[in-house]
Amino acid sequence: MLAGAGLSATALAKPTTVIAPAAPDDEPAWRAIQAEFDVDRSMVNLNNGGVSPSPRLVHEAMKTALDTTNLAPAHYLWGVLEPGVEAVRGDLALEANVSPDEIAITRNASESLQIVQLGLPLTAGDEVVVSNLDYPRMRTTWAQRAARDGVVVREVVLPTPLPDDATIVALFRAQITERTRLVHVTQVLHWTGGVLPVAALCALAREAGAFSLVDGAHAFGLLPSDLRAYGCDAYGTSLHKWLNAPIGAGMLFVRRERIEQIWPLQPADPSLVGNIRKFEEIGTHPAAMHDAIGAALVFHRMVGRERKLSRVQALRRRWVDGIAGVGGARVLTTDDPARSAALGTVSFPGVEPGALAARLWSERRIFVTPIVHPDFVCIRVTPGIQTSREEVDRFVTAIRELVPS
């Protein structure tokens, strides 16, 4: 039970075992990490891109904080747990190499991005540059601004698989005009797992005098997290993906000098106009979710970001190599480690992805994501750091047996 004022869920973060540095193929070391997750091993979960499980120490920290809140909610929620958000803010800022006063704690990447999309002053005729492979909810939000405010949405059509970085930058540059006010960049494409050159695209926006907004939903916790180096004006991400924080935890970074110009989604006191905390004025919410982010950062640093990335990349390469040549398999994700992370997608000519995903689940209890885009169809396969090599091999065997040669 939390006993002292200001004591956060992070204080409860105690790993069950000692986490030792692990090379990508050091299975005994990764088994110790896998043992930190209470997950259903009767199935193979290869949809860790949408949301990932939390390790035991994070989940227990959240549950204990929720239990403590319930003892006397008005006291424990607002007087004991809520102040813990400031420690989390500082810890996230350290991870992102920015100031704590530039970090807002949100519920997910969508909320983070929509704060900027709907809050940035734009008028009829102002242009925003997006891509055909941005997340659907973000595209819907821009469509609403177009319908409501007369904002012009200019679309970059990105090929699949992605071309080289110079070509990507050139495609974005071709859509920028003197009316461009914002460039929307998705760091890791949820459709295929391809990685865009964020720093170069943010520099392009800066040259045009435009605001740069980065969707980092599938990046934070795996790819380098130095937001200052990216040069973006704002960055939104979910922390319940690769940081393994509780479900319903997100983060928004806004460059200090940009905060004042963005309206919050829910009105805040005028005294907060230049304060990043105005974006957190959403009414009563469970402090346990954001306080336990601190425990997730503890676990994240014990494992190590680089080791996490190398592990999931190794697992992705393992299944990609294992299904090579099966049913005309066409992998839509590059194997270049600088341009891909955990997500990988594959299409099989003549095989409907929804039907294949249904068979993998009903016949083998393997959970993948069917992807249907106007330009391609495929299944998305996403192992996590809690995924074993044997589970990946089960997927490879299933594909070899279920997909016609």
Secondary structure, 3 states (H helix, E strand, C coil): CCCCCCCCHHHHCCCCCCCCCCCCCCHHHHHHHHCCCCCCCCCEECECCCCCCCCHHHHHHHHHHHHHHHHCHHHHHHHHHHHHHHHHHHHHHHHHCCCHHHEEEECCHHHHHHHHHHHCCCCCCCEEEEECCCCHHHHHHHHHHHHHHCCEEEEECCCCCCCCHHHHHHHHHCCCCCCEEEEEEECECCCCCEECCHHHHHHHHHHCCCEEEEECCCCECCECCCHHHHCCCEEEEECCCCCCCCCCCEEEEECHHHHHHCCCCCCCCHHHCCCHHHHHCCCCCCHHHHHCHHHHHHHHHHHCHHHHHHHHHHHHHHHHHHCCCHHHCEECCCCCCCCECCCEEEECCCCCHHHHHHHHHHHHCEECEEEEECCEEEEEEECCCCCCHHHHHHHHHHHHHHCCC
